[in-house]
Structure formats: structure tokens, C-alpha cells
Amino acid sequence: MGSIGGTIVTVNTGSSSIKLAVFAMNEHTLDELYTASISNIGQSVALLEITRPTHSAQTEEVSAMSHAEASHLIVKQLANVIDPNSMVAIGHRLVHGGIKYTDPTLIETITEADWDLLSRLDPGHTPAARQIIAQFTQFYPNVPEVACFDTAFFRDMPLIAKIVPIPRKYYAEGVRRYGFHGLSYASLLAKFREKAGDTAVNGRVVLAHLGSGASLAAIQEGKPIDTTMSFTPTSGIIMSTRSGDLDPNIFSFLHKQNGMSIDEFDRMVSSKSGLLGISQLTGDMHALLDLEKDNNDAAMAVERFILDVRKSIGALAATLGGIDSLIFSGGIGEQSAVLRARICEGLDYMGIGALNEDANAKNMFLVSGELSRVGVHVIRADEARVIASQVQELLTDGSRL
């Protein structure tokens, strides 16, 4: 096809943040023109950050006590930098697509019943994302909006990795292991292919998305075969404020012992647990690293995180029959040389060994040591570009509109 022209806007809604990016859509490339993000939504002070190519980032404090308020600010910022007539489409990240949504989908085709189901599957993200979608629809009613789903990345994961060991009838109702952070993983694989080539991507790869939300995935021949997250993004390894995997009878005990309700338990495991729950201080890993020398609870939280990541790397390597490449990403994985080194220190038996101190300190692409049989890498995920690419593909494939 010839050049399409116009711009694609991407919107990534997190539990306490919104990230927006604008891309110029050309025949073979997507050129990022502008980004804006609001973090710390719901706190007394939120942060608005704006970046443009060749410009220094601008940061200011704003009031954003809800996602609706934050999205209004984001839309106002967008209106200042883009002609609405140039907008070809708006792509939204949605965390959970359930059974039905395994491809990018025009939002206008998602039924009310499906929205209700997706909100039940992912109450921590979907209702907020829907608020923001409604805001953009109000301001840009004639611009197509597309949902891009994190779970779609794992749609072809083997059945043995999807099945949950409860009565099989519930699988048909959608109770299965879905996997999350799919847009991040798609970005990591694309960048890894660019830098290391097809042979590396088609090897035995473990991806570690370590941020406030954290998960790992096993990749073989460029496709996911297993992951740590399961039915919801609360599962898997310990996270900032999410518990990760728990004995299912903990709820029964707390309900009988303390009268804890389902809603109270859900709030506890999603927003009061994880690093925050163990440390009793904060869910911020960087803060915990600063505190651990003088605070045993902070040190325990850090060590539990390292243990969970190591165990998961070992388990996924066992699924793969070995490991050729380990890739760190996410806010912690990309930025914390200390944590990467401490995680890998316990993996000598797998052929990983000590990292190259200088390369690791500089967050370089290749950080493994000379004696390592496994390539250890640091790659920054670009979910916005993946969303824009999926939107572009949908727009150019008339059969899917």
C-alpha cells in the first residue's frame, strides 16, 4: 500500500497512571511525535510529564484524584499538540480480553455484557480504562478507537499451560491461565530480534517484566509457552502491592477468623500486599533498596522478591529444557543494576553467573559476564509502539474492520 498518513494516538491506562503517545503513521514506519503521562493518580499530588523528540522532558505537579480527572488533563494536553483532523485512530491498552478478545478490536463492537465480564475479570484496570475511553469518545466521536489486549499475546500458549487444576467444566466458563504484560513482551521480542537476530529470538528465552506489576514468560521459537501470571494480574510472583500466588484457603481462614469479606480480601491482595505487605513501609522497590541496610522488614521484602524471580526463572527454564537468553525489562528490571546482579548471583548452576559490572551499571543491552553461557540483556519495552502497530495493522486490513 502507499503512505496512509495521519496520526495514531495510543493510551495506556494503569492502576494509578495514564500514558499517551502520538505517532505519525507512514507506509513502513511509525514516528513518535509526542508523549504525555500522568502518574500517582489518586494521591494528593500527581505528576504530569511531557516529552517530545529533541526536547527536554517537562514535568509539573497536577491534581488528578481519579482516572476521569487525569484523562481530562491528558485530552487537554493532546488538543494543544495535534490537529484532530489528522487523527486516524486511537489505540487503548486493555489488560484482560477474556476468552473472546484475542485480537485488536474496534471498541464500538464490544458489547455492554462483554464490558461487564471484562470488568469482573480485571476490576483493577478495566473500569478505569473504560472511563478514559468514554472521555476520548466524547472529545473525538468520529475517530475509530481500538482495544489492544495484553492477554492476546498468550492466546496460542499450549493448553497444558492454560489449564487450571480445578473441575474442567470451569475452563469452558473462562477460568484459565491467561498471562499478562503481553504488549510489553511483544515489544521485547521485536527489539530483541532487531538487536540479536532470528536465531536468538527463536532460542530458549525467559522474559522478566519487573515493575510495580511483575511477571515472567518462557518463549520458545518466538512464541510463549508458559508464564507466571494466571487468571488475574494479581497472581504469580510478589509485586509492589499485589500478593502474587497464595494458598486459596487463606481467604477461608481469614473469613472465619476475622469476618473478612470477599471485597476486603480482594483489596488486600491487590493493594496492601506484596512488597508493601512484607515491609510494612512501601511498595517502591527503589526505596526498599535504600532502606534495607537499616530495616529488617525492608530487607525481607527485597529478598523475597529476588527469591520469587529466581524460582520463576528456574521453573521457566525447566519448561524450556534450558535457557539461552534472559531479558530484564520493566521499571525495576531496566533501572536496577543491583537487583539484576543479585538475582543472577543465584543462577550460576544455569550458566548465567556474575554479570559484567560495568555493562550492568550502565544498563547496556548485553550485561552478562564473559564466562556466562546465557546472554543476559536489558531492554526497555515500548508498549505504545506495539499498540500503534496493532492499530495500523487493523486499519490496513479491511477484512478485520
ABEGO torsion letter per residue (X at the ends): XBBAEEBBBBBBBBAABBBBBBBBBBAABBBBABBBBBBGBGBABBBBBBBBBGBBBBBBBBBBABAAAAAAAAAAAAAAABBAAABABBBBBBABAEAABABBBBAAABBAAAAAAAAAABAAAAAAAAAAAAAAAAABAABBBBBBBAAAAAAABBAAAABBBBBAAAAAAGBBBAEBGAAAAAAAAAAAAAAAEAAAAABBBBBBBBBABBBBBBBBGGBBABBABBABAABEBBBAABAEBBBAAAAAAAAAAAGBBAAAAAAAAAAABEAAAAAGABABAAAAAAAAAABAAAAAAAAAAAAAAAAAAAAAAAAAGEBABBBBBEAAAAABAAAAAAAAAAAAAAGAEBBBAAAAAAGBABABBAABABBBBBBBBBAAAAAAAAAAAAAABAAAX
